[in-house]
Amino acid sequence: MADLSSNFLGIKSPNPFWLASAPPTDKKINVLRALEAGWGGVVWKTLGSQVKNVSSRYSAVNFNGGKVMGFNNIELISDRPLQINLDEIREVLRLFPDRAMVVSLMADNTRECWHELIKKVEDTGAHGLELNFGCPHGMTERGMGASVGQDPEIARMVVEWVMECATIPVITKLTPNVHSVVPTGKAVVEAGTNALSLINTIQSVTGIDLDTLVPNPNVAGKSVFGGYCGPAVKPIALKFVTTLGQDPTTSRVPISGIGGVNSWKDAVEFMLLGALNVQVCTAVMTRGFRIIEDLCEGLNNWMDEKGFEHTTDFIGKSLPVMTNWEELDINYHIVAHINQEKCIHCGLCFIACEDTAHQAINLAYGTPYNTYSIKEPECVGCNLCSLVCPVDNCITMVEQRKGEEYLNWKEFQKRGLPLNDH
């Protein structure tokens, strides 16, 4: 059995799966149910000046018959009195001392407010703090959330205030509503944050009701930009996590990966790109806390299969192969191959290639069905046919190098080699 235990800034948990700061961590009854199910820890829903939420709050993007490919919310930070939250955090810590308890914070933007809130939270015995510099709706109008995360110098200032007071580990949560997370990430690391977490939600409009003409979610006939999350955002989250892992400054601190973690495979991908642990939200909102069993079992089985004894054995192992486009090998070439025994003759590969790609598939009309084959000289190895094929491993990509040596774009230019002549 692999060892799934996690040590994040000295905050120990039996597995690397934490619940992200969100509705599932809003109150004691939810958190206790999660920890009883086996979650390694929680990030308590953001505390700050009490707010008032609206109704409705959520909407979703469905795709191809599947529900909730992406999830949108306009809910704000905790709307419960601060003291109730603090009392419940203290009680959860008493009942589950072996689980990670990190508390998300969003104070008014003064040194005094941050110091006061931090002291109150630290008095509960919480293990760490997560600074919410990411919320893209509601709080931004008050100069909080993403408004802080989008300005590196404001973020630096707030973290400096926090580090004057905090005596437990501090994680800064970054907003994806920027071109790059690196400038803010560097600023807060230089200001002293102990770790980074990302991504928070992406500002979005998930759709419009074509009967009422009001975008979702509908609040008395009006709507606002919401925070988008769920499986659809994972590629964006992985990109941002990677950029932090590649930067010399931000890579000095541990990263907690967030954004579309829906399975143990998703979690492994985040960790291979540098995240020390992962946080989950949308998946439990749509499937419940018991998914932790599948997450742990799947991660354990994969680690056993690969020979990894500890999660730290594979953290960041995919980072070295993420490079710049101009470093890619131009001599590397692949072509598609269709397994005729597996082909169901649907023609999707032909339609995709003929209409939108490189006209590299032959169509032979026949009875009772048509057959398809690859025109290898025309195939550029784009993968489109294999991506649209509904049969696993029916279309595979076979290597056919253009030359034995490694040749990148910079060297190609230096040699004055010819470009495509068609």
C-alpha positions in Angstrom: 0.0 0.0 0.0 1.3 3.4 -0.9 1.6 6.1 1.7 -1.0 8.8 0.9 -0.2 11.0 3.8 0.5 14.7 3.1 2.6 17.3 4.9 1.8 20.8 3.6 3.9 23.4 5.4 3.8 21.2 8.5 0.0 20.8 8.2 -0.4 17.0 8.2 -3.3 15.1 6.7 -3.9 11.4 6.0 -4.3 12.1 2.2 -3.6 15.0 -0.1 -7.3 15.7 -0.8 -8.7 18.9 0.9 -12.1 20.4 0.4 -11.7 23.9 -1.1 -13.2 27.0 0.5 -16.7 26.9 -0.8 -20.3 26.0 0.2 -19.3 22.4 1.2 -17.1 23.9 4.0 -19.5 26.6 5.1 -20.5 25.0 8.5 -19.8 22.4 11.0 -22.4 19.9 9.9 -21.0 19.8 6.3 -17.4 19.6 7.4 -17.9 16.8 10.0 -19.7 14.8 7.4 -16.8 15.3 5.0 -14.2 14.3 7.6 -16.1 11.3 8.6 -16.1 10.2 5.0 -12.3 10.4 4.9 -11.3 13.8 3.5 -7.7 14.8 4.5 -8.7 18.3 5.4 -10.7 21.4 4.6 -10.3 25.0 3.8 -13.2 26.7 5.7 -15.3 29.0 3.7 -14.0 32.5 3.5 -14.5 34.6 6.7 -14.6 38.4 6.8 -17.1 41.1 7.3 -20.6 39.4 7.3 -22.4 39.7 4.0 -25.9 39.0 2.6 -26.3 36.5 -0.2 -28.9 36.5 -3.0 -31.2 33.8 -4.5 -30.6 32.1 -6.9 -26.9 31.5 -6.9 -25.8 28.7 -9.2 -25.9 27.9 -12.9 -24.2 25.3 -15.0 -23.0 24.4 -18.5 -24.0 21.0 -19.8 -22.4 19.4 -22.8 -23.2 16.5 -25.1 -25.8 15.0 -22.8 -23.7 15.3 -19.7 -24.6 17.5 -16.7 -22.4 20.2 -15.2 -19.4 20.3 -17.4 -18.9 23.7 -15.9 -20.4 25.2 -12.7 -21.0 28.9 -12.0 -21.8 30.6 -8.8 -22.5 34.1 -7.5 -22.4 33.2 -3.8 -20.2 35.5 -1.6 -18.1 34.7 1.4 -19.7 33.3 4.6 -23.0 35.0 5.5 -23.0 33.5 8.9 -21.8 35.5 12.0 -18.1 35.3 12.5 -18.3 34.0 16.1 -20.5 31.1 15.0 -17.9 30.1 12.4 -15.0 30.4 14.9 -16.9 28.3 17.5 -17.6 25.6 14.9 -14.0 25.5 13.7 -12.8 25.0 17.3 -15.3 22.2 17.7 -14.3 20.4 14.5 -10.6 20.6 15.5 -11.5 19.0 18.8 -13.3 16.1 17.1 -10.8 15.6 14.2 -7.3 16.7 15.4 -5.6 14.6 12.7 -7.2 16.5 9.7 -6.0 19.7 8.1 -8.0 22.8 9.1 -7.1 25.8 7.0 -9.4 28.9 7.2 -9.9 31.2 4.2 -9.9 34.9 5.0 -10.9 38.1 3.2 -10.6 41.1 5.5 -11.4 44.7 4.8 -8.3 46.3 3.2 -6.7 47.8 6.2 -3.8 46.4 8.3 -5.9 46.6 11.5 -8.8 44.5 10.0 -6.4 41.8 8.8 -4.6 41.6 12.1 -7.8 41.5 14.1 -9.3 38.7 11.9 -6.1 36.7 11.9 -5.8 36.7 15.7 -9.4 35.6 16.1 -8.9 32.7 13.7 -5.6 31.6 15.2 -7.3 31.5 18.6 -9.4 28.6 17.3 -6.3 26.4 16.9 -6.6 26.4 13.1 -3.5 25.0 11.3 -3.2 27.5 8.5 -4.7 30.5 6.8 -5.6 30.9 3.1 -5.9 34.5 1.8 -8.7 34.8 -0.7 -7.3 37.0 -3.5 -9.4 35.3 -6.1 -13.2 35.7 -5.7 -14.3 37.3 -9.0 -17.8 38.5 -8.0 -19.5 40.6 -5.4 -16.5 41.2 -3.2 -14.6 42.8 -6.1 -16.9 45.8 -5.9 -15.7 46.3 -2.4 -12.0 46.2 -3.5 -11.5 42.7 -2.2 -11.0 39.2 -3.7 -9.8 39.3 -7.3 -9.4 43.1 -7.1 -6.4 42.3 -4.8 -5.2 39.4 -6.8 -5.2 41.3 -10.0 -2.8 44.0 -8.7 0.6 42.6 -7.6 1.5 45.6 -5.5 -1.8 45.6 -3.6 -1.4 41.8 -3.1 2.2 42.4 -1.8 1.0 45.0 0.6 -1.8 42.8 2.1 0.5 39.8 2.5 3.1 42.0 4.2 0.3 43.1 6.7 -0.6 39.4 7.2 2.9 38.2 7.8 3.4 40.9 10.5 0.8 39.1 12.5 0.4 35.5 11.5 2.0 32.8 13.5 0.7 29.8 11.5 1.3 29.0 7.8 -0.1 31.4 5.2 -1.4 30.3 1.8 -2.2 32.9 -0.8 -5.0 32.0 -3.2 -4.6 33.5 -6.7 -7.1 34.6 -9.2 -7.1 33.2 -12.8 -8.8 36.4 -14.1 -5.4 37.7 -15.3 -3.1 37.1 -18.3 -0.5 35.5 -16.0 -0.6 34.5 -12.3 3.2 34.8 -12.1 3.5 38.6 -11.3 1.1 38.4 -8.4 2.6 35.0 -7.3 6.1 36.5 -7.3 4.9 39.6 -5.4 3.3 37.6 -2.6 6.2 35.1 -2.3 8.6 38.1 -2.0 6.2 39.5 0.7 6.5 36.3 2.7 3.6 34.0 1.9 4.4 30.4 2.8 2.5 28.9 0.0 0.3 29.5 -3.0 -3.1 28.0 -4.0 -4.9 28.3 -7.4 -7.1 28.6 -9.2 -10.0 30.5 -7.9 -13.1 30.7 -10.1 -13.1 32.4 -13.6 -15.5 35.3 -14.3 -18.1 34.0 -16.6 -21.6 34.0 -18.1 -22.8 30.4 -18.4 -25.7 31.0 -20.7 -29.0 32.8 -21.3 -32.6 31.6 -20.8 -34.0 32.0 -24.4 -37.5 32.4 -23.0 -36.9 35.1 -20.4 -33.7 36.5 -22.2 -32.1 36.7 -18.7 -28.6 35.2 -18.2 -28.2 32.5 -15.6 -28.5 32.6 -12.6 -31.6 34.7 -12.6 -32.1 37.0 -9.6 -35.5 38.8 -10.0 -34.9 39.3 -13.7 -31.2 40.4 -13.5 -27.9 38.6 -13.5 -24.2 39.2 -13.0 -20.9 37.7 -13.9 -20.2 34.6 -11.8 -17.3 32.4 -10.8 -16.8 29.5 -13.2 -15.3 26.2 -12.0 -15.8 22.4 -12.5 -14.2 20.0 -15.0 -14.2 22.6 -17.8 -11.6 24.8 -16.1 -9.0 22.1 -15.4 -6.9 22.8 -18.5 -6.6 26.5 -17.5 -5.8 25.6 -13.9 -3.1 23.1 -15.0 -1.5 25.8 -17.2 -1.4 28.3 -14.3 0.0 25.8 -11.9 2.7 24.9 -14.4 3.8 28.5 -14.8 4.3 28.8 -11.1 6.3 25.7 -11.0 8.5 26.9 -13.8 9.3 30.3 -12.2 12.3 30.5 -10.0 10.6 32.7 -7.4 7.1 31.1 -7.1 8.6 27.5 -7.3 10.2 28.2 -3.9 7.0 27.6 -2.1 4.5 24.7 -2.1 1.4 24.9 -4.3 -2.1 23.6 -3.6 -3.8 22.8 -6.8 -7.5 23.7 -7.4 -9.7 23.7 -10.5 -11.7 20.9 -12.0 -10.4 18.0 -9.9 -13.1 15.4 -10.6 -11.1 12.2 -10.2 -7.9 10.7 -8.9 -6.4 11.1 -12.4 -7.1 14.8 -12.3 -5.3 15.1 -8.9 -2.3 13.2 -10.2 -2.0 15.6 -13.1 -2.0 18.6 -10.8 0.7 16.9 -8.7 2.8 15.9 -11.6 2.9 19.6 -12.6 4.0 20.7 -9.1 1.1 20.8 -6.8 1.8 19.3 -3.4 -1.9 18.6 -2.7 -5.2 19.3 -4.3 -8.5 21.0 -3.3 -11.9 19.8 -4.5 -15.2 21.6 -4.7 -17.6 21.1 -7.7 -17.2 17.3 -7.7 -18.5 17.0 -4.1 -21.3 19.4 -4.9 -22.5 17.2 -7.7 -21.6 13.8 -6.3 -21.3 14.0 -2.5 -18.5 13.6 0.0 -18.1 9.8 -0.5 -16.1 10.3 -3.7 -13.1 10.6 -1.4 -13.1 6.7 -1.3 -12.6 6.6 -5.1 -10.0 9.4 -5.0 -7.9 7.6 -2.4 -8.3 4.1 -3.9 -7.4 5.3 -7.4 -4.4 7.3 -6.3 -3.2 4.3 -4.1 -3.5 1.8 -7.0 -1.8 4.1 -9.5 1.1 4.7 -7.1 1.5 1.0 -6.4 1.5 0.3 -10.2 4.2 3.0 -10.8 6.3 2.1 -7.8 5.8 5.3 -5.9 5.8 4.9 -2.1 5.0 8.5 -1.2 3.1 11.3 -3.0 6.3 13.4 -2.8 8.0 10.8 -5.1 6.2 12.2 -8.2 5.5 15.8 -7.4 6.6 18.0 -10.4 7.8 15.1 -12.5 6.1 16.4 -15.6 7.4 20.0 -15.3 10.8 19.4 -17.1 9.1 18.3 -20.3 6.9 21.5 -20.5 9.0 23.7 -22.8 8.7 26.5 -25.3 7.3 25.9 -28.8 10.6 26.8 -30.4 12.3 24.0 -28.5 10.1 21.3 -30.0 11.6 18.7 -32.4 10.6 19.5 -36.0 11.9 16.2 -37.2 9.5 14.3 -35.0 6.5 13.2 -37.1 3.5 10.9 -36.7 0.9 9.6 -39.0 -2.5 8.1 -38.3 -3.3 4.4 -38.7 -6.8 3.0 -38.8 -7.4 -0.5 -37.4 -9.9 -1.9 -39.8 -11.0 -4.6 -37.4 -12.1 -2.0 -34.9 -13.5 0.5 -37.3 -17.3 0.9 -37.1 -17.4 2.8 -40.5 -19.1 5.9 -39.0 -17.0 8.2 -41.2 -16.4 10.8 -38.4 -12.7 10.8 -39.0 -13.2 11.4 -42.8 -15.6 14.2 -42.2 -13.4 16.0 -39.7 -10.2 15.6 -41.8 -11.9 16.4 -45.2 -13.8 19.4 -44.0 -11.5 21.0 -41.4 -8.0 19.5 -41.6 -5.7 18.1 -44.3 -7.8 15.9 -46.6 -5.6 12.9 -45.6 -8.2 10.1 -45.4 -9.4 8.0 -48.3 -13.1 7.2 -48.6 -13.9 4.0 -50.5 -17.6 3.6 -51.1 -18.8 0.0 -50.6 -21.6 -2.3 -49.7 -22.7 -2.8 -46.9 -20.4 0.0 -45.6 -17.7 2.5 -46.6 -14.1 2.0 -45.6 -11.5 4.6 -44.7 -7.7 4.6 -44.9 -4.9 7.1 -44.3 -3.1 9.0 -47.2 0.2 8.9 -45.3 2.0 11.5 -47.5 -0.8 14.0 -46.7 -1.1 13.2 -43.0 0.5 15.9 -40.7 -0.1 14.0 -37.5 -2.5 16.5 -36.1 -4.4 13.9 -34.0 -7.9 15.2 -35.0 -9.1 11.9 -36.5 -8.1 10.0 -33.4 -9.8 12.6 -31.1 -13.2 12.3 -32.9 -13.1 8.5 -33.4 -15.7 7.0 -31.0 -13.8 3.7 -30.7 -10.9 3.4 -28.3 -7.6 2.7 -30.0 -9.2 2.3 -33.4 -7.1 5.2 -34.8 -3.5 5.3 -33.4 -0.7 7.6 -34.2 2.5 6.0 -35.5 5.9 7.6 -35.5 7.6 8.3 -38.8 10.5 10.7 -38.2 11.6 13.2 -40.8 15.2 12.9 -39.7 17.2 11.1 -37.1 18.6 14.2 -35.4 16.8 16.5 -33.0 16.0 19.8 -34.8 14.2 22.7 -33.3 12.9 25.9 -34.8 15.8 28.1 -33.8 18.3 25.7 -35.4 16.0 25.4 -38.4 16.2 29.1 -39.0 20.0 29.2 -38.5 20.4 26.7 -41.3 18.1 28.5 -43.6 16.1 25.3 -44.3 13.1 25.6 -46.6 9.6 26.2 -45.3 6.6 24.4 -46.8 6.4 25.0 -50.5 2.7 24.3 -51.0 
